[in-house]
């Protein structure tokens, strides 16, 4: 099974799972696991690994409209080198300083490759789930798409300084807190825009009619060599950690004024089906395993 098949198989065993984070007694709890072979390309610094690992879990908290409180990580490497560990912790602490919450520690171990399991706990007084989208709402996304896909291309070209900078994304915690007052449904785009939309549609029993142009990052236009590559980075690559949400159409302009990041209306919630420019949008994106 791949990741999604395994999660579906477990749905009956863990009925409260299925969102970006679990909400228990007003607390949002999430955990993620990242590996060198699948998540940290050659040239990724340990500072970036710390930022990105904790940032991924902070993004889950943001997608629930919650406020992060504390983060921990289990860090494993082929050998435990102080400078690498210290660099990892600096990255973890710096992303917390930017997004909220505090990095409070974790665990160390030996492993066959760099592997990080991160956990963040947050306060969720008004959580937003994936299951609340309603036909007639607008479909929107924060920021721009394709940043991580472009970074991977730069890693492969050996432009590692710039690639590391792109990999250190900003978790959309403030945006998530604002959107919690308006959104019917929300999740982050770590699996890619297309797959995120399919997951929202499945959870909310609805459809989406999406229209071009999608808000693609400037670096995609610079790095991508073909229109197909641009489309792949923007719609399918994933790992951008933007927020995909549905909101009342009448609230879009107000939200745009309240946010400090771009907020783009990309379509409408409809009764069924999932299309991009009136053509079926494939259920394809980033998958672990």
C-alpha positions, 0 to 999 in steps of 0.5 A, a space after each residue: 500500500 502507498 500512504 493514502 491506501 494505508 490511511 484509508 484502511 485505518 480509517 475505521 480503526 481511528 475514526 477521528 483521524 483524517 485531517 491535518 491534525 487531530 483535535 482533542 480537548 481544544 488541542 491540535 496534535 500532529 506528527 510527521 516523518 521525513 527522510 533523506 532519501 525522500 525529503 532532503 535532496 543532496 545538498 540540503 543542510 541540517 539547518 534547512 532539515 530542521 526548519 523544514 521538518 518542524 515547519 511541516 508540522 507547523 503547517 498542519 497546525 496552520 491548516 486547522 486554524 490553530 495556534 502552535 504551542 510547542 514542537 519536538 523532534 526525534 532526530 536520527 543520523 548515520 552518526 551523531 555530530 554536534 555541529 550537524 545537530 546544533 544546526 538542525 536545532 537552530 533551524 527548528 528554533 528559527 522556524 518556530 520563532 517565525 511561525 509561533 510556538 517553541 521548540 522544546 527538545 526531542 530524542 537522538 538516535 542512530 539510523 541508516 539515513 537522516 530521519 526526523 519525526 516531528 510533533 507539534 501541539 497547538 491550541 485549537 479554539 476554532 478548528 477548521 476541518 476538511 469536511 465543511 466545504 459547501 457548494 457556492 463557496 469560493 476555492 482559494 489558496 494562500 501564497 504561490 505554488 511550485 516553490 519546492 518543485 523549483 527548489 528540487 530542480 535547483 538542487 539537481 543543478 547544484 545551486 544548493 544555496 538558493 535551493 535551501 533558501 526556497 526549501 525554508 518555507 514560511 508556515 502559514 500560521 497567521 493566515 490560518 488563524 485569520 481563515 479560521 473565522 471564515 473557512 468552511 474547509 481547509 488543509 495544507 498543500 503538502 501533497 500538491 494542489 490537485 491531490 489536496 483538492 481531491 482530498 477536500 472533495 472526498 471529505 466534504 462530498 462535493 466537487 470543485 471547478 478550478 480555473 487557470 491561471 494558478 498562482 505559480 511562484 516566479 521562480 517556477 517561470 525562471 526554472 521550468 523549461 516547458 509549459 508542462 514542467 510549469 504545470 507539474 510544479 504548480 499543480 502536482 509536485 506539492 511540498 509547498 505547504 500553502 493553505 487550500 480552503 473554501 470560503 464564502 464568495 462574499 468574504 474573499 476581498 475582506 480576507 485578502 485585505 486581512 492577510 499579509 500573504 497573497 490570497 488567490 481565488 482559483 475556483 468554486 465549490 460545486 456539487 460533484 466532479 473536479 475540473 481544471 479549465 473544464 477538464 478533469 483534474 487527475 488525482 495525482 501528487 506527492 505520496 510517501 512510500 
